[in-house]
Amino acid sequence: MPNFLAKNLKDIKLPVSLDGVEFIWEAINGDEKLVYTKALDCEFCLVVKNSGDKYVIKCDKLSRPANLKAIQKALIAYKDLFATDVISQAIALKESKNSSYNQYIISSDELLSRLDGCEYKSIFVEIGFGSGRHLLYQAKENPNTLIIGIEVYKPACMQVENLARINGLNNILLLNLDARLVMSLLKSNSIDRLFLHFPVPWTKSKMRRVVSEQFAMETKRILKDGGKFELRSDDREYSDYTISCFMDLQISNIQIYKNRFLEISSKYEDRWIRQNKDIYDVIYSFYGSSDELNLECEFEFDRPNLEQIKSNFTNKTIKNSDHFIHLERIYTLCDGSILLRVAFGSFYRPEHRYLIITKDSISYLFKKPLLTIENIKAHKNLEDMLRCVTL
């Protein structure tokens, strides 16, 4: 990611702006400070870290925007305003052919807005699409279907985005997110097909698997009447495990195949076929309808006791059966307000947020958490902690 190193920084009072970039305020924790920044319609923080005989300046990971150009522009402005004796820099501002509008890779918020106005007859979802062969094939074969691809590996998203653009495929949306998070956002009875092809088996760390009992229940909830989930794997134990998870549902319709031929195959599948490895298919079909999740929460807080929160803060983790809260770090602003960095929600899909706390209010900085069951429970517990000052 873009950054630069400098021996010294000037002491300039905020707010200040340069070339359309605004530096509004800063929050300090020891030898690190966060600089609240606005650039190219994006809001985020720069991190300024005192590392011995130099300063490291980069974008804060928690608030990092998708627009790389905004980060580069902000770093250049900060360097020109504050830095003296620059040691090194990796912030060359280049025009990107994709910088104006990202047609394919979208955020979770944008997914929800796209689905609300979806005009496609059907929706397919593929988890962990890798090189994208199967996803692109489905998009070509089903032009009236919206194909949603979910992949945690960002370079894979970028590669498939380029291939989709080259092939003129407009029925694809890509998300660089954890699939378990995305599934919790999907409406009940909304998905026609769900694909999971050749997931990492995580033999020694089964808690990291995509498939679980919770995944099976979520799959049942989001599938339409007649919808199907399809696992394709070279790992027999993972296939058996998937069968057991879906068999634990009250009603389960499962088909199992071995070495079934498909029109399209991944590069890994080609390799395993050459090695004479067996390929297993587990297909779960759902018939019926599921209740919609009734999720309501404004993610707001009562008036705080600022001084008690300051004096009682400790770095600690509170664990419950299905969610957690981790109070990570506290930063102080020049006006006495504080910035609280927290992680919370599901163990498998945690939220990372900043809370800005003044003498009059508490609010989430940048954006509120996603509306999930675990986040609602964690927020309410966090609200109680801040109200009772039991940090």
C-alpha positions as CSV (number, residue, x, y, z in Angstrom):
1,M,0.0,0.0,0.0
2,P,1.1,3.6,-0.6
3,N,3.3,5.1,2.2
4,F,6.2,7.4,2.9
5,L,9.0,7.8,5.5
6,A,10.2,11.1,6.8
7,K,12.8,12.2,9.5
8,N,10.8,15.1,10.7
9,L,7.2,16.5,10.6
10,K,6.1,20.1,11.0
11,D,3.7,21.0,13.8
12,I,0.8,22.5,12.0
13,K,-2.5,23.2,13.6
14,L,-5.5,21.4,12.1
15,P,-7.8,21.7,10.3
16,V,-5.8,22.4,7.2
17,S,-6.2,21.6,3.5
18,L,-4.1,21.3,0.3
19,D,-5.1,20.5,-3.3
20,G,-8.6,19.4,-2.3
21,V,-7.5,17.2,0.6
22,E,-8.7,18.1,4.1
23,F,-7.0,17.1,7.3
24,I,-9.7,17.8,10.0
25,W,-8.4,16.5,13.3
26,E,-5.9,14.1,14.9
27,A,-6.2,11.5,17.7
28,I,-3.2,10.3,19.6
29,N,-2.2,7.1,21.3
30,G,1.4,7.0,22.5
31,D,3.7,7.2,19.5
32,E,0.8,6.8,17.0
33,K,-1.8,9.2,15.7
34,L,-4.7,9.0,13.4
35,V,-5.4,11.9,11.1
36,Y,-9.0,12.2,10.0
37,T,-8.9,12.9,6.3
38,K,-11.2,13.8,3.4
39,A,-10.1,13.3,-0.2
40,L,-12.1,12.7,-3.5
41,D,-15.4,12.2,-1.6
42,C,-13.8,9.6,0.7
43,E,-13.4,9.8,4.5
44,F,-10.6,7.9,6.2
45,C,-7.7,8.1,8.6
46,L,-4.0,8.4,7.9
47,V,-1.7,6.7,10.4
48,V,1.4,8.6,11.5
49,K,3.7,6.3,13.5
50,N,6.9,7.5,15.3
51,S,9.4,4.7,14.7
52,G,12.6,5.7,16.5
53,D,14.5,8.1,14.2
54,K,11.7,8.4,11.5
55,Y,8.0,8.7,10.9
56,V,6.0,6.2,8.9
57,I,2.9,7.6,7.2
58,K,0.3,5.4,5.6
59,C,-3.4,4.8,5.4
60,D,-5.2,3.2,8.3
61,K,-6.3,-0.3,7.4
62,L,-9.6,-0.2,9.3
63,S,-10.9,2.9,7.5
64,R,-9.1,2.4,4.2
65,P,-11.3,3.3,1.2
66,A,-11.6,1.3,-2.0
67,N,-10.4,4.4,-4.0
68,L,-6.6,4.0,-4.1
69,K,-6.3,7.4,-5.8
70,A,-7.8,9.1,-2.8
71,I,-5.2,7.5,-0.5
72,Q,-2.4,8.5,-2.8
73,K,-3.6,12.1,-3.1
74,A,-4.0,12.4,0.7
75,L,-0.4,11.1,1.3
76,I,1.1,13.4,-1.2
77,A,-0.8,16.4,0.3
78,Y,0.3,15.3,3.8
79,K,3.9,15.0,2.7
80,D,3.9,18.4,1.0
81,L,2.3,20.1,4.1
82,F,4.0,18.3,7.0
83,A,7.1,16.3,6.0
84,T,10.7,17.4,6.0
85,D,13.7,15.2,5.0
86,V,11.6,12.5,3.2
87,I,13.6,9.2,3.3
88,S,11.5,7.2,0.9
89,Q,8.1,7.1,-0.7
90,A,5.8,4.8,-2.6
91,I,2.9,7.1,-3.5
92,A,3.2,7.9,-7.2
93,L,-0.2,9.2,-8.3
94,K,-1.2,7.4,-11.5
95,E,-4.4,7.5,-13.4
96,S,-6.1,4.2,-13.4
97,K,-8.3,3.0,-16.2
98,N,-10.6,1.7,-13.5
99,S,-10.5,4.6,-11.1
100,S,-13.7,6.3,-12.2
101,Y,-16.3,3.6,-11.6
102,N,-15.8,0.0,-10.5
103,Q,-18.4,-2.0,-12.4
104,Y,-17.7,-5.4,-10.9
105,I,-16.0,-5.3,-7.4
106,I,-18.5,-3.8,-5.0
107,S,-18.9,-3.4,-1.2
108,S,-21.5,-5.1,1.0
109,D,-23.5,-1.9,1.2
110,E,-23.6,-1.6,-2.6
111,L,-24.6,-5.3,-2.9
112,L,-27.7,-4.6,-0.8
113,S,-28.7,-1.6,-2.9
114,R,-28.1,-3.6,-6.1
115,L,-30.2,-6.5,-4.9
116,D,-33.1,-4.3,-3.8
117,G,-33.4,-3.1,-7.5
118,C,-32.5,-6.4,-9.1
119,E,-34.3,-7.1,-12.4
120,Y,-32.7,-10.4,-13.1
121,K,-34.9,-13.5,-13.2
122,S,-32.5,-15.5,-11.0
123,I,-29.5,-15.1,-8.8
124,F,-26.5,-17.5,-8.6
125,V,-23.8,-17.1,-5.9
126,E,-20.3,-18.7,-6.1
127,I,-18.1,-18.8,-3.0
128,G,-14.3,-18.8,-3.6
129,F,-14.3,-18.5,-7.4
130,G,-10.5,-18.5,-7.7
131,S,-9.5,-18.1,-11.4
132,G,-13.1,-17.5,-12.3
133,R,-13.5,-20.2,-14.9
134,H,-16.8,-21.5,-13.5
135,L,-18.2,-18.1,-12.6
136,L,-17.5,-16.7,-16.1
137,Y,-18.9,-19.8,-17.7
138,Q,-22.2,-19.4,-15.7
139,A,-22.4,-15.8,-16.6
140,K,-22.0,-16.5,-20.3
141,E,-24.5,-19.4,-20.2
142,N,-27.1,-17.6,-18.2
143,P,-27.3,-14.0,-19.4
144,N,-30.6,-13.4,-17.6
145,T,-29.1,-14.4,-14.3
146,L,-27.1,-12.2,-11.9
147,I,-23.9,-14.0,-10.9
148,I,-22.4,-13.0,-7.5
149,G,-18.9,-14.1,-6.8
150,I,-17.4,-14.0,-3.3
151,E,-13.6,-14.3,-2.9
152,V,-11.3,-13.3,0.0
153,Y,-8.3,-13.1,-2.2
154,K,-8.2,-9.6,-3.7
155,P,-5.9,-10.4,-6.7
156,A,-8.4,-13.1,-7.8
157,C,-11.2,-10.5,-7.8
158,M,-9.1,-8.1,-9.9
159,Q,-8.2,-10.9,-12.4
160,V,-11.9,-12.0,-12.8
161,E,-13.0,-8.3,-13.0
162,N,-10.6,-7.8,-16.0
163,L,-11.8,-11.0,-17.7
164,A,-15.5,-10.0,-17.2
165,R,-14.8,-6.6,-18.8
166,I,-12.9,-8.1,-21.7
167,N,-15.7,-10.6,-22.4
168,G,-18.4,-7.9,-22.0
169,L,-20.2,-9.7,-19.2
170,N,-22.5,-7.3,-17.4
171,N,-24.3,-9.8,-15.2
172,I,-21.5,-10.2,-12.7
173,L,-20.9,-8.7,-9.2
174,L,-17.7,-9.5,-7.2
175,L,-17.2,-9.1,-3.5
176,N,-13.8,-9.3,-1.7
177,L,-15.3,-10.4,1.5
178,D,-15.8,-13.5,3.8
179,A,-18.7,-15.5,2.3
180,R,-20.2,-16.1,5.8
181,L,-20.6,-12.4,6.1
182,V,-22.3,-12.0,2.7
183,M,-24.7,-14.9,3.3
184,S,-25.9,-13.2,6.5
185,L,-26.9,-10.2,4.5
186,L,-28.8,-12.0,1.8
187,K,-32.6,-12.1,2.0
188,S,-34.4,-15.4,2.7
189,N,-35.8,-17.2,-0.4
190,S,-33.6,-15.1,-2.8
191,I,-30.9,-17.4,-4.3
192,D,-31.4,-20.0,-7.0
193,R,-28.0,-21.6,-7.0
194,L,-25.1,-21.6,-4.5
195,F,-21.8,-23.0,-5.7
196,L,-18.8,-23.9,-3.5
197,H,-16.1,-25.5,-5.7
198,F,-12.9,-26.9,-4.3
199,P,-12.7,-25.0,-1.0
200,V,-9.7,-25.3,1.2
201,P,-10.3,-28.4,3.4
202,W,-8.6,-27.0,6.5
203,T,-8.1,-30.6,7.7
204,K,-6.2,-29.4,10.8
205,S,-8.3,-26.3,11.5
206,K,-11.9,-27.2,10.8
207,M,-13.2,-24.1,12.4
208,R,-11.9,-22.1,9.4
209,R,-14.0,-24.1,6.9
210,V,-16.7,-22.4,4.9
211,V,-19.1,-25.3,5.6
212,S,-20.5,-25.7,9.1
213,E,-23.8,-26.4,10.7
214,Q,-24.5,-22.7,10.7
215,F,-23.6,-22.5,7.0
216,A,-26.1,-25.3,6.3
217,M,-28.9,-23.4,8.1
218,E,-28.0,-20.1,6.3
219,T,-28.0,-22.0,2.9
220,K,-31.5,-23.4,3.6
221,R,-32.7,-19.9,4.5
222,I,-31.4,-18.0,1.4
223,L,-32.3,-20.6,-1.2
224,K,-35.6,-20.3,-3.1
225,D,-38.1,-23.1,-3.4
226,G,-36.3,-25.6,-5.6
227,G,-32.9,-23.8,-5.1
228,K,-29.7,-25.9,-5.0
229,F,-26.4,-25.8,-3.2
230,E,-23.5,-27.5,-4.9
231,L,-20.2,-28.6,-3.3
232,R,-17.5,-29.9,-5.6
233,S,-14.4,-31.2,-3.9
234,D,-11.4,-33.6,-4.3
235,D,-11.4,-34.1,-0.5
236,R,-13.5,-37.1,0.6
237,E,-13.5,-36.1,4.3
238,Y,-14.7,-32.6,3.5
239,S,-17.4,-34.0,1.3
240,D,-18.5,-36.4,4.1
241,Y,-18.4,-33.5,6.5
242,T,-20.6,-31.4,4.3
243,I,-23.1,-34.2,4.0
244,S,-23.3,-34.6,7.7
245,C,-23.9,-30.8,8.2
246,F,-26.8,-30.8,5.7
247,M,-28.2,-34.1,7.1
248,D,-28.6,-32.4,10.4
249,L,-31.3,-30.1,9.0
250,Q,-34.8,-31.2,9.8
251,I,-35.5,-32.0,6.1
252,S,-32.7,-32.7,3.7
253,N,-32.6,-33.7,0.1
254,I,-29.1,-34.6,-1.0
255,Q,-27.6,-36.1,-4.2
256,I,-24.1,-37.4,-4.2
257,Y,-21.9,-38.0,-7.3
258,K,-18.4,-39.3,-7.8
259,N,-16.3,-38.3,-10.9
260,R,-19.2,-36.5,-12.5
261,F,-18.3,-34.7,-15.7
262,L,-19.0,-31.0,-16.0
263,E,-18.6,-28.8,-19.1
264,I,-16.3,-26.5,-17.3
265,S,-13.4,-27.3,-14.8
266,S,-10.9,-25.3,-12.8
267,K,-7.2,-25.4,-13.3
268,Y,-6.9,-27.3,-10.0
269,E,-9.5,-29.8,-11.1
270,D,-7.6,-30.4,-14.3
271,R,-4.4,-31.0,-12.3
272,W,-6.2,-33.5,-10.0
273,I,-7.8,-35.4,-12.9
274,R,-4.4,-35.8,-14.4
275,Q,-3.3,-37.2,-11.1
276,N,-6.3,-39.6,-11.1
277,K,-7.8,-38.1,-8.0
278,D,-11.5,-38.6,-7.4
279,I,-13.9,-35.7,-7.5
280,Y,-17.0,-35.6,-5.3
281,D,-20.2,-33.6,-5.8
282,V,-22.7,-33.0,-3.0
283,I,-25.9,-31.3,-4.1
284,Y,-28.5,-30.1,-1.6
285,S,-31.9,-29.1,-2.8
286,F,-34.3,-27.0,-0.8
287,Y,-38.1,-27.2,-1.2
288,G,-40.3,-24.8,0.7
289,S,-39.9,-21.3,2.1
290,S,-38.0,-19.7,5.0
291,D,-39.0,-16.9,7.3
292,E,-37.3,-13.5,6.7
293,L,-34.9,-12.4,9.4
294,N,-36.4,-9.7,11.5
295,L,-33.4,-7.5,12.2
296,E,-33.9,-4.0,13.6
297,C,-31.2,-1.8,15.2
298,E,-30.2,1.8,14.8
299,F,-26.8,1.2,16.3
300,E,-27.0,4.3,18.4
301,F,-25.8,5.1,22.0
302,D,-27.0,7.0,25.0
303,R,-25.2,10.1,26.3
304,P,-21.8,9.0,27.6
305,N,-19.8,9.8,30.7
306,L,-16.7,10.7,28.9
307,E,-14.3,11.1,31.8
308,Q,-15.3,7.8,33.4
309,I,-14.8,6.0,30.0
310,K,-11.3,7.5,29.8
311,S,-10.3,6.5,33.3
312,N,-11.8,3.0,33.1
313,F,-10.6,1.9,29.7
314,T,-8.6,-1.3,29.5
315,N,-7.7,-3.5,26.5
316,K,-9.8,-6.6,27.0
317,T,-12.0,-9.1,25.3
318,I,-15.5,-10.2,26.4
319,K,-16.7,-13.5,24.9
320,N,-20.2,-14.8,24.7
321,S,-21.5,-18.0,23.1
322,D,-22.0,-16.5,19.6
323,H,-20.3,-13.1,19.7
324,F,-17.5,-11.1,21.3
325,I,-16.4,-7.6,22.0
326,H,-12.7,-6.6,22.0
327,L,-11.8,-3.1,23.3
328,E,-8.5,-2.6,21.4
329,R,-7.2,0.9,21.8
330,I,-8.1,4.5,22.9
331,Y,-7.0,7.7,21.2
332,T,-7.3,11.2,22.5
333,L,-8.3,14.3,20.5
334,C,-7.1,17.8,21.3
335,D,-10.5,18.9,22.6
336,G,-10.6,16.0,25.1
337,S,-12.8,13.7,23.1
338,I,-11.7,10.1,22.5
339,L,-11.6,7.6,19.7
340,L,-12.2,4.0,20.7
341,R,-11.1,1.2,18.4
342,V,-13.2,-1.9,18.9
343,A,-13.7,-5.3,17.2
344,F,-17.0,-7.2,17.8
345,G,-19.7,-9.4,16.4
346,S,-19.3,-13.0,15.1
347,F,-16.1,-14.9,15.8
348,Y,-16.1,-15.8,12.1
349,R,-16.9,-12.4,10.6
350,P,-15.9,-9.7,13.1
351,E,-16.6,-6.0,12.6
352,H,-13.8,-3.5,13.2
353,R,-15.0,0.0,14.0
354,Y,-14.0,3.3,15.6
355,L,-16.3,5.0,18.1
356,I,-15.9,8.7,18.5
357,I,-16.9,9.8,22.0
358,T,-17.5,13.4,23.0
359,K,-19.0,14.8,26.2
360,D,-22.4,14.8,24.5
361,S,-22.5,11.8,22.2
362,I,-21.1,8.4,21.0
363,S,-21.3,7.4,17.4
364,Y,-19.6,5.1,14.9
365,L,-17.1,6.9,12.8
366,F,-17.3,6.4,9.0
367,K,-20.1,3.9,9.0
368,K,-22.3,1.8,11.2
369,P,-21.9,-2.0,11.5
370,L,-23.7,-4.4,9.2
371,L,-27.1,-5.5,10.3
372,T,-26.5,-9.0,11.5
373,I,-27.7,-10.9,14.5
374,E,-24.2,-11.1,16.1
375,N,-23.5,-7.4,15.5
376,I,-26.8,-6.4,17.1
377,K,-26.1,-8.5,20.2
378,A,-22.6,-7.1,20.4
379,H,-23.7,-3.5,19.9
380,K,-26.3,-3.8,22.7
381,N,-23.7,-5.3,25.1
382,L,-21.2,-2.5,24.1
383,E,-24.0,0.1,24.7
384,D,-24.6,-1.4,28.2
385,M,-20.9,-1.3,29.0
386,L,-20.5,2.3,27.9
387,R,-23.7,3.3,29.8
388,C,-22.6,1.6,33.0
389,V,-18.9,2.4,32.4
390,T,-17.8,-1.2,33.0
391,L,-14.9,-1.0,30.6
